Every structure is written in structure tokens, then in C-alpha cells.
Amino acid sequence: MCMFCAAVPVTAAIGANLNNKQNATQRAAGKAGIEPPAKKPIAKITLGALIFLTVGSVVYHTIFTRIFGLPWF
């Protein structure tokens, strides 16, 4: 498995975990009656990283294999 293909599920899992922790912090602050911390765009950043990795994977598996004669993975 190439580095791009291996990084896609890892990135998705880390992004989902960070987003879940942020949502839990927001809920806990709301229940405690204090102002929650500013919400960070974790989901959008994760989506951007996933798109970047997907494009990188497509380029790696199509263009580089034709140019350099690498075996198809």
C-alpha cells in the first residue's frame, strides 16, 4: 500500500477523533454554564487533507507509474 493510500484512513480517524473531542468539550461547557471555547474548523481541515491525499494517490497511481515505469500497485 502506498503512503497516500495508507494515510487516508489514518487522517480520517484522527480528524473524526479531534472533532468528537471538540464537540464533547462544547457540550460539557454548555452544561456547566460557562462559555465554550471557540470552535475550530477541524472537519473542514480534515476534508481538505483527505482531498489532498486522494488527489496525491490518483496522481501517484496513474501519472508516475506511466512516467517512471513503476509496477502497478
N, C-alpha and C positions, 0 to 999 in steps of 0.2 A: 504494500500500500504506500502510495507516495505521501510526501509530507503535507500536501494540501488536503488530500482525502482524509488523512488521519486527523488533521486539525479541525475539520468541520464539526464533528460531533463533540469534540472537546470544547470548542468555542461556544457551541450552543448550550452545553451543560453548564459551563461557567457563567455564561450570561443569564441563564434561567435561575441559577442559584443566587447570583447577586441581585437580580430583580426581585426574587422572592424575599430575600433578607431585607431589602429596602421597603417592600410592601409591609412586612411584618413590623418593622420599626415605625412606619407611618401609622399602622393600626394601634400599636402599643402607645404611641404618643397621644393619639386621639382618645383612647380610653382613659389615659391618665390625666387628661385635661390640659396637657401642655402643647405648645406649638410644635408641630412636627418639623424636622429639618427639611431643608429644600430638597425637592425631588430631582434626582439626576436622570438624564436620558439613557439609562442603561439598555433598555430594549432597542432603542434606535441605534446605539453604538454597536450592539451585538448584531443587529441586522446588517449594518454596514460591513462589519467584519466578515459575516457569512457570505455576503455578496462578493466581497473582495476575494475570499478564499475559493468560492465557486468559480469565479472568472479565472483565477490563477490555475485551478485544476483543469478547466477546459483548455486553456492555452497550453498547459504542460502536456496534456494528453493528446493534443492534436498538432499544434504547430511544431513544438520541439521534437516530437517523435519523427516528423517528416524531415526536418532540417538536419538533425544530427543522426538519424537512422537508429535511434534508440528502440529497444524492443517495446512492444505494446504492453502496458501494464494494466 
